[in-house]
C-alpha cells in the first residue's frame, strides 16, 4: 500500500499508488480519476473492516445479544455483493457506514463506549443487510436493533416505531422491492412512490447541484445516529425551510467552485456523498469537521454565503483526500505529543494534526488564488486578504513540517510537494501592499499570542531576566521555554476580526475593539502606549501583551524573538516591587540575541 517510487515495497498490487496521483495529492490537487482511485481503496478497507467487525463479534460472548448469528449477516451481504456489486459497493462506501464500522470496532476493542449494550451498535449490520438485499432485489427477513424506538437504514432513512422501548428489536422484511419494518404490526418503511417522508419514516434528503452539465447529489443527513464523529446521536430533523436554505447554499457553492476550479468541482462530485448539519457557533464562525472513518462525508454549520460554503467544502474535502491516503501509506511516525503551533488553531497540535491542517489550508490557498480574479471589484480586497493570509499560514506550517524528524520518506516527499505548490505563489503580485501588510500582521498576531499563552520560561530564567533588566544589562542567553498549554480562556481574535470588518464593513460585524487595536492597524505610533495603559488595568491579558509586542516591533521594524518572556518578566518585576513601563520592557527584550525555538 505504498507508492511506486521504490521507497518501500507494496503490500498489494491493487493498492500501488501511481506516482502521478501521489504527486497531485501532495500539491493539494487530485482530479476525478485520483478520487475514484481513493474510493476503490476505501472500498477495500471497508470490506476488511466489515470482516474484522463480524469476526471479532463472533469471538466475543454475548456481543450480538438477542440478534441472529454473524453467519446470517455474512451470507446476506455476500449474496447481495454477488447479485449487485456496484450497488453493494456504493452502500458500503456510504460515509455513515464507515462511521458505524469504526465505532463498532472501537466498542469491541474497549476504546469507545456507547449509551446502550454492545449489540445495539453491532446489530446495525442487520439494517445494512436489509438495504443490501433491497438494492440487490433479494428477499430477506431479519431482526434489527432499535435505538430510541427507531432503526436507521443506511442511505435510505429512519423508521420510527411509536410506543416502542428505547432499546429493543424489530422485524424487517424485504420482498418485491419493498422494505417494511414490523410487517405484521404497525408497518413502516419507505413510501412506495417517490422517495420522501411517510408516517413513521424520515427519509434522507438530498442536496442537488450540477457540475460539467451532470447532476451531483449528496445526502443531507440529519437522522442517521452515526453521522457524528463520536457517539451515536438522536435525529435532529431540519425544518423544511431550513433544508431549502441548505439546498440553495449547496448548489450556489458548487457553482462558485466550478467557476474558478472545474477540476476540483468534478473531484468533489466524485467523492462527496453526505453532508451533516451541525449547530452554528455563538460567534458566527462556521464549524466544520470530517473523519477518516467516513470518506465522502463532512459536517458543517450552514455557511453564510456561497463563497464561504465553497471554502468549507474545499477545506473538508482536503481532509477526506488526505485521510484516504493515510490509510494506504505512512507519512509520519510521531508519538502524538501536542507540541506544534498551527497558525489556524488556538491549541498546540501534534504532527499529524499540523499535517492535516496544513493540507486543508493548502487547498484553501488554492481556492482563493483561483477565485481572486473572478471577484467583483467591491469584494477584491477581502479576497486578497484571505489569499495572502492563507498563503502565509500554510507556508509557516509546511516549514515546521519539513523540519520535523518524524516524517517518513514518503512524508518528506509529500511535504516537499506541498512546499513546491506554495513556491508558485511566492511571487504572486496580485495582493496590494497594504492588504498584504494586514495579512502579515494577522499571521504575526496569532503566532505571538500562541507563544505568550502556551510557552512558559523557567522561573529561574525569569529571575535572571529581571536581574539583567534592573542592572541595565543586555538580556541573557536563555534556553528554550517549556510548553505549558493554557486553554482556560477563549481567544477573542479581535484584531483579525477587525481587519475583516474594515475590509468588508457591510458583511462582517464590527467587533468591540480597543482604540489601541485601531491605532495598530492604522500604523499609528500611539498604539504601543495605548496597549501599555490597558495593561495597567489587566497586566496579564495575553491579547494586550500581543498587541503591544506587535506595536513595538512595527515601530522598531524588527521581530521580537521571545514574546513569551514579556508577561512573566513583568509579573516578576511587579512582585519585586518595581513598576515598569511595558513599552520600555518590550524594547529592552528586542535586544535579545536569542532566536525563537521552532514550535
C-alpha positions in Angstrom: 0.0 0.0 0.0 2.8 2.4 -0.9 3.7 4.5 -4.0 5.6 3.1 -6.9 8.6 5.3 -6.2 10.6 2.5 -4.8 10.9 3.8 -1.2 9.0 0.9 0.3 7.6 -2.3 -1.1 3.9 -2.5 -2.0 1.9 -4.9 0.1 -0.8 -5.3 -2.5 -0.6 -4.5 -6.2 -4.2 -3.3 -6.2 -3.2 -0.5 -3.9 0.0 0.6 -5.6 -0.4 4.4 -5.7 0.6 5.8 -9.0 3.2 8.5 -8.7 1.1 10.9 -10.7 -1.7 10.5 -8.1 0.6 10.9 -5.2 2.3 14.0 -6.6 -1.1 15.6 -7.5 -2.3 15.0 -4.0 0.9 16.4 -2.5 0.3 19.6 -4.5 -3.1 19.8 -2.9 -4.9 18.7 -6.0 -6.2 15.3 -7.2 -8.7 15.3 -10.0 -11.7 12.9 -10.6 -9.5 9.9 -11.5 -7.5 10.3 -8.3 -10.6 10.5 -6.2 -12.0 7.4 -8.0 -8.8 5.6 -7.1 -9.1 6.6 -3.5 -12.8 5.4 -3.5 -11.6 2.0 -4.7 -9.0 1.7 -1.9 -11.6 2.9 0.7 -14.0 0.2 -0.5 -11.3 -2.5 0.1 -10.7 -1.0 3.5 -14.4 -1.1 4.3 -14.6 -4.8 3.3 -11.7 -5.5 5.7 -13.3 -3.5 8.5 -16.6 -5.3 8.0 -14.9 -8.7 8.1 -12.9 -7.7 11.2 -16.1 -6.5 13.0 -18.0 -9.7 12.3 -15.1 -11.9 13.2 -14.4 -10.1 16.4 -18.1 -10.1 17.3 -18.2 -13.9 16.7 -15.4 -14.3 19.2 -17.0 -12.0 21.8 -19.5 -13.8 24.0 -22.9 -12.0 24.0 -21.8 -9.4 21.5 -25.0 -9.7 19.5 -27.4 -10.2 22.4 -30.8 -11.2 21.1 -29.9 -10.8 17.5 -29.1 -13.6 14.9 -25.6 -15.0 14.4 -22.8 -13.4 12.5 -23.1 -16.1 9.8 -26.5 -15.0 8.7 -25.3 -11.4 8.2 -22.3 -12.6 6.2 -24.4 -14.8 4.0 -26.8 -12.0 3.2 -24.0 -9.5 2.4 -22.1 -11.9 0.3 -25.2 -12.7 -1.8 -26.0 -9.0 -2.2 -22.5 -8.3 -3.3 -22.6 -11.1 -5.9 -26.0 -10.1 -7.2 -25.5 -6.3 -7.4 -21.8 -5.5 -6.9 -22.0 -1.8 -7.8 -25.0 -1.1 -5.6 -23.3 -3.0 -2.8 -20.1 -1.0 -3.3 -22.0 2.3 -3.1 -23.8 1.2 0.1 -20.6 0.1 1.9 -19.0 3.4 0.9 -21.8 5.4 2.4 -20.0 7.7 4.9 -22.2 6.8 7.9 -21.5 3.1 7.3 -17.8 3.9 7.7 -18.5 5.8 10.9 -20.6 2.9 12.3 -17.8 0.4 11.4 -15.2 2.5 13.2 -17.4 3.0 16.3 -18.4 -0.7 16.4 -14.8 -1.9 16.3 -13.7 0.6 18.9 -16.5 -0.7 21.2 -15.3 -4.3 20.6 -11.8 -3.2 21.5 -12.9 -1.2 24.5 -11.6 2.1 23.2 -15.1 3.6 22.9 -18.3 3.2 24.8 -22.0 3.7 24.0 -25.3 4.6 25.6 -26.6 1.1 25.1 -25.5 -2.5 25.2 -22.9 -3.6 22.6 -25.5 -5.4 20.4 -27.4 -2.1 20.0 -24.4 -0.9 17.9 -23.2 -4.1 16.3 -26.7 -5.1 15.3 -26.7 -2.2 12.8 -25.2 -4.8 10.5 -28.7 -6.3 10.0 -30.1 -2.9 8.9 -27.1 -2.9 6.5 -28.2 -6.3 5.3 -31.7 -5.1 4.7 -30.6 -2.2 2.5 -28.2 -4.5 0.6 -30.9 -7.0 0.0 -33.3 -4.3 -1.2 -30.8 -2.9 -3.7 -29.9 -6.4 -4.9 -33.5 -7.5 -5.3 -33.2 -10.3 -2.8 -35.9 -11.4 -0.3 -34.9 -11.1 3.4 -36.4 -11.4 6.9 -34.2 -10.2 9.7 -34.2 -8.8 13.2 -32.8 -5.3 13.7 -32.0 -3.4 16.9 -33.9 -0.3 17.9 -32.3 2.9 19.2 -34.7 5.2 20.9 -37.5 3.3 19.3 -36.2 3.7 15.8 -33.9 2.0 13.3 -31.7 3.6 10.7 -31.4 2.0 7.3 -28.1 3.4 5.8 -28.6 5.6 2.8 -32.4 5.4 3.0 -33.9 6.8 6.1 -35.1 6.3 9.7 -38.0 4.1 10.6 -39.7 5.4 13.8 -41.9 3.0 15.8 -44.0 5.0 18.3 -44.5 3.4 21.7 -41.6 1.0 21.4 -38.9 0.8 24.1 -35.7 2.9 23.6 -33.7 -0.4 23.3 -35.3 -3.4 21.8 -35.7 -5.3 18.5 -38.0 -5.2 15.5 -38.6 -7.3 12.5 -37.8 -6.2 8.9 -38.9 -7.8 5.7 -37.6 -7.2 2.2 -39.8 -8.5 -0.6 -41.0 -7.4 -4.1 -38.8 -4.3 -4.0 -40.2 -3.0 -0.7 -38.6 -2.7 2.8 -41.1 -2.9 5.7 -40.4 -2.8 9.4 -42.8 -4.7 11.7 -44.8 -6.0 8.7 -47.2 -7.8 11.0 -47.9 -4.9 13.2 -47.7 -1.1 12.7 -45.7 -1.5 9.4 -43.5 1.4 8.5 -40.9 2.0 5.8 -40.1 4.0 2.7 -43.1 5.0 0.6 -44.0 3.0 -2.5 -43.8 6.1 -4.7 -41.1 8.8 -4.9 -38.7 8.9 -2.0 -39.8 11.1 0.8 -41.2 11.1 4.3 -44.2 9.0 5.3 -45.9 8.1 8.6 -43.2 6.5 10.7 -40.5 7.2 8.1 -37.9 10.0 7.9 -36.2 9.9 4.5 -32.7 11.0 3.9 -33.0 14.2 1.9 -30.7 15.0 -1.0 -28.7 18.1 -1.9 -28.5 18.7 -5.7 -26.2 20.6 -7.9 -24.7 20.3 -11.4 -21.0 20.0 -12.4 -19.9 19.9 -16.0 -23.5 19.7 -17.0 -24.1 16.5 -15.0 -26.2 16.2 -11.8 -24.5 15.9 -8.5 -26.2 14.7 -5.4 -25.2 14.1 -1.8 -27.3 13.3 1.3 -28.3 16.0 3.8 -28.1 13.7 6.8 -30.0 14.9 9.9 -31.2 11.5 11.1 -28.5 8.8 11.0 -27.2 8.0 14.5 -23.7 7.6 13.1 -23.5 10.9 11.4 -21.2 12.5 14.0 -17.5 11.9 14.8 -18.1 10.2 18.2 -21.0 8.5 19.9 -24.4 8.0 18.2 -26.8 10.9 18.1 -30.5 11.2 18.1 -32.2 12.5 15.0 -32.4 16.3 14.6 -34.8 16.9 11.7 -34.4 20.1 9.9 -37.5 22.2 9.2 -38.4 22.3 5.5 -37.4 26.0 5.2 -34.0 25.3 6.7 -33.5 22.3 4.4 -34.3 24.6 1.5 -31.6 27.0 2.6 -29.1 24.2 2.7 -30.1 23.2 -0.8 -29.7 26.8 -2.1 -26.4 27.3 -0.4 -25.0 24.0 -1.6 -26.0 24.5 -5.2 -24.6 28.0 -5.3 -21.3 26.9 -3.5 -20.7 24.2 -6.0 -21.3 26.8 -8.7 -18.7 29.1 -7.2 -16.2 26.2 -7.0 -16.9 25.1 -10.6 -16.5 28.6 -11.9 -13.0 29.0 -10.5 -11.8 25.4 -10.4 -13.7 23.0 -12.6 -11.3 20.1 -11.8 -11.8 20.5 -8.1 -15.6 20.7 -8.6 -15.5 17.4 -10.6 -13.4 15.7 -8.0 -15.8 16.8 -5.2 -18.7 15.5 -7.3 -17.0 12.1 -7.5 -16.2 11.9 -3.8 -18.8 13.7 -1.8 -21.7 11.6 -0.5 -23.2 13.2 2.6 -23.3 16.5 4.5 -24.4 16.6 8.1 -25.7 19.9 9.5 -24.3 21.0 12.9 -25.4 23.8 15.2 -23.8 27.2 14.4 -21.1 28.7 16.7 -22.3 31.5 19.0 -19.5 33.7 17.5 -20.8 33.1 13.9 -17.7 31.2 12.9 -18.5 28.3 10.6 -17.9 24.9 12.3 -16.9 22.0 10.2 -15.3 18.6 10.6 -14.7 15.3 8.8 -13.4 11.9 9.8 -11.1 9.3 8.3 -13.8 6.7 9.1 -16.3 8.5 6.9 -14.8 9.0 3.4 -17.1 11.2 1.4 -18.8 12.8 4.4 -18.5 16.1 6.2 -20.2 18.0 9.0 -20.7 21.7 8.9 -22.8 24.6 10.2 -24.6 26.5 7.4 -22.2 28.9 5.9 -23.5 32.5 5.5 -22.7 32.8 1.8 -21.8 30.7 -1.3 -18.1 31.6 -1.2 -17.7 30.6 2.5 -19.7 27.5 1.7 -17.3 26.7 -1.2 -14.3 27.3 1.1 -15.8 24.9 3.6 -16.3 22.2 1.0 -12.7 22.6 -0.2 -11.4 22.5 3.4 -13.1 19.3 4.4 -12.6 17.5 1.1 -8.9 18.1 1.6 -9.1 16.2 4.9 -11.1 13.5 3.1 -8.4 13.0 0.4 -5.5 13.0 2.9 -7.4 10.7 5.2 -7.7 8.1 2.4 -4.1 8.5 1.5 -3.1 7.9 5.1 -5.0 4.6 5.1 -2.5 3.5 2.4 0.9 4.7 3.5 2.6 6.3 6.4 3.7 10.0 6.2 4.9 10.4 9.8 5.8 8.3 12.8 5.2 10.7 15.7 4.2 10.0 19.3 1.2 12.3 19.1 2.5 14.9 21.5 0.7 18.2 21.1 3.6 20.5 20.6 3.4 22.5 17.3 2.0 25.9 16.6 -0.8 25.6 13.9 -1.5 29.1 12.6 -5.2 28.5 12.4 -5.6 26.7 15.8 -5.5 28.2 19.3 -4.2 24.9 20.9 -0.9 23.1 20.3 -1.2 20.3 17.8 0.5 17.0 17.2 2.5 16.5 14.0 -0.5 14.6 12.5 -2.8 17.4 13.3 -0.5 20.0 11.8 -0.2 18.0 8.6 -4.0 17.7 8.3 -4.4 21.4 8.9 -1.6 22.5 6.5 -3.1 20.3 3.8 -6.6 21.8 4.3 -5.1 25.3 4.1 -3.1 24.4 1.0 -6.5 23.8 -0.7 -8.0 26.9 0.8 -5.0 29.0 -0.5 -5.5 27.4 -3.9 -9.2 28.3 -3.9 -8.6 31.9 -3.0 -5.8 32.2 -5.7 -8.2 30.9 -8.3 -11.3 32.8 -7.0 -9.4 36.1 -6.7 -9.6 37.2 -10.4 -13.3 36.3 -10.5 -14.1 38.5 -7.5 -16.0 41.8 -8.2 -14.0 44.9 -7.5 -16.0 45.7 -4.4 -15.1 42.3 -2.9 -11.5 42.3 -4.2 -9.7 43.5 -1.0 -11.1 40.8 1.4 -10.4 38.1 -1.2 -6.8 39.4 -1.5 -6.5 39.3 2.3 -7.8 35.7 2.6 -5.4 34.5 -0.1 -2.4 36.3 1.4 -3.2 35.2 5.0 -3.8 31.5 4.0 -0.5 31.6 1.9 1.5 32.8 4.9 -0.2 30.5 7.4 0.3 27.4 5.2 3.9 28.3 4.4 4.7 28.6 8.1 3.1 25.2 8.8 4.9 23.5 5.9 8.3 24.8 7.1 7.5 23.3 10.5 6.5 20.0 9.0 9.6 19.8 6.8 11.9 20.3 9.8 10.3 17.6 11.9 12.4 14.4 12.0 9.3 12.2 12.5 8.4 12.5 8.8 8.9 9.3 6.8 10.5 9.2 3.3 7.0 9.4 1.8 6.2 12.2 4.3 9.2 14.3 3.2 8.2 13.8 -0.5 4.6 14.8 0.3 5.6 17.9 2.3 8.1 18.9 -0.4 5.2 18.7 -2.9 3.2 21.0 -0.7 6.1 23.4 -0.5 6.6 23.4 -4.2 3.0 24.4 -4.7 3.4 27.2 -2.2 6.6 28.4 -4.1 4.4 29.1 -7.1 2.5 31.7 -5.2 5.5 33.4 -3.5 5.9 35.9 -6.3 2.2 36.4 -6.9 1.8 40.2 -7.1 -1.9 40.4 -7.1 -2.2 41.3 -3.5 -1.8 45.1 -2.8 0.9 46.0 -0.3 -1.5 47.4 2.3 -3.6 44.3 2.3 -0.5 42.1 2.4 0.7 44.0 5.4 -2.5 43.3 7.2 -2.2 39.6 6.3 1.4 39.6 7.7 0.2 41.3 10.9 -2.7 38.8 11.3 -0.2 35.9 11.0 2.2 37.5 13.4 -0.6 38.2 15.8 -1.6 34.5 16.0 1.9 33.3 16.3 2.8 35.8 19.0 -0.2 35.2 21.1 0.2 31.4 20.8 3.7 31.8 22.2 2.6 34.1 25.0 -0.2 31.7 26.0 1.5 28.4 25.7 5.2 28.8 26.3 6.4 29.1 29.9 10.1 30.0 30.7 11.5 28.5 33.8 11.2 30.6 37.0 15.0 30.8 37.3 15.3 32.1 33.8 12.7 34.8 34.5 14.6 35.8 37.7 17.8 36.1 35.6 16.0 38.3 33.1 14.7 40.6 35.9 18.2 40.9 37.4 19.6 41.8 34.0 16.9 44.4 33.4 17.3 46.0 36.8 21.1 46.1 36.2 20.6 47.8 32.8 22.4 44.8 31.2 21.6 43.1 27.9 19.1 40.2 28.1 20.9 36.9 28.9 21.0 33.9 26.6 18.2 31.6 27.8 17.3 28.0 27.0 14.0 27.4 25.1 10.9 27.6 27.3 8.7 24.6 28.2 5.4 24.0 26.5 2.6 24.6 29.1 -0.7 24.9 27.2 -3.1 27.5 28.6 -6.6 26.5 27.3 -8.6 28.2 30.1 -10.0 31.1 28.1 -11.1 31.5 24.5 -9.2 33.8 22.2 -11.1 36.8 21.1 -9.2 37.2 17.8 -10.3 40.8 17.9 -7.6 42.2 15.6 -8.2 39.8 12.7 -12.0 40.2 13.1 -11.4 44.0 12.9 -9.3 43.6 9.8 -12.1 41.7 8.1 -14.7 44.2 9.2 -12.6 47.1 7.8 -12.2 45.3 4.5 -15.9 44.4 4.3 -17.9 46.6 6.7 -21.3 45.5 5.3 -20.7 41.8 5.6 -18.6 41.4 8.8 -19.9 42.7 12.1 -17.7 45.4 13.8 -16.0 43.8 16.8 -15.7 45.6 20.1 -12.0 46.6 19.8 -10.0 48.9 22.0 -8.6 52.1 20.4 -5.1 50.5 20.6 -6.1 47.9 18.0 -7.4 50.6 15.6 -4.2 52.5 16.1 -2.1 49.4 15.4 -3.9 48.6 12.1 -3.6 52.2 11.1 0.2 52.2 11.7 -0.3 54.9 14.4 2.7 55.0 16.8 0.3 55.8 19.7 -0.7 52.1 19.6 2.1 51.0 21.9 1.4 53.4 24.8 -2.3 52.7 24.4 -1.7 49.0 25.0 0.5 49.9 28.0 -2.4 51.8 29.5 -4.6 48.7 29.0 -2.1 46.6 30.9 -2.4 48.8 34.0 -6.0 47.5 34.2 -5.2 43.9 33.4 -1.5 43.2 33.5 -1.8 39.6 32.5 -4.1 39.9 29.4 -2.3 37.8 26.7 -4.1 39.6 23.8 -3.0 43.0 25.2 0.6 41.8 25.5 0.4 40.5 22.0 -0.8 43.8 20.7 2.0 45.6 22.5 4.6 43.3 21.0 3.2 43.9 17.5 3.1 47.7 18.0 6.7 47.9 19.4 8.1 45.6 16.7 6.3 47.6 14.0 7.9 50.8 15.1 11.3 49.1 15.5 10.9 47.2 12.2 12.4 44.2 14.0 10.7 41.0 15.3 10.5 40.2 19.0 12.3 36.9 19.3 10.8 35.7 22.6 7.4 37.4 23.2 6.5 34.7 25.8 9.1 36.3 28.1 7.1 39.6 28.4 4.3 38.6 30.7 6.2 36.5 33.3 9.1 39.1 33.3 6.6 42.0 34.0 5.0 39.9 36.7 8.3 39.1 38.3 9.3 42.8 38.4 5.9 43.7 40.0 6.5 41.0 42.6 9.8 42.7 43.4 8.1 46.0 43.8 9.1 47.7 40.6 6.6 49.4 38.3 8.0 49.2 34.8 6.6 50.7 31.6 5.6 47.7 29.4 6.8 49.6 26.3 10.3 50.1 27.8 10.4 46.4 28.8 9.4 45.2 25.3 12.1 47.4 23.7 14.7 46.0 26.1 13.8 42.5 25.1 14.2 43.4 21.5 17.9 43.5 22.1 17.8 39.8 22.9 20.1 37.7 20.7 18.1 34.5 21.2 16.2 33.3 18.1 12.8 31.7 18.8 12.8 27.9 19.0 10.9 26.1 16.3 7.4 25.1 17.5 
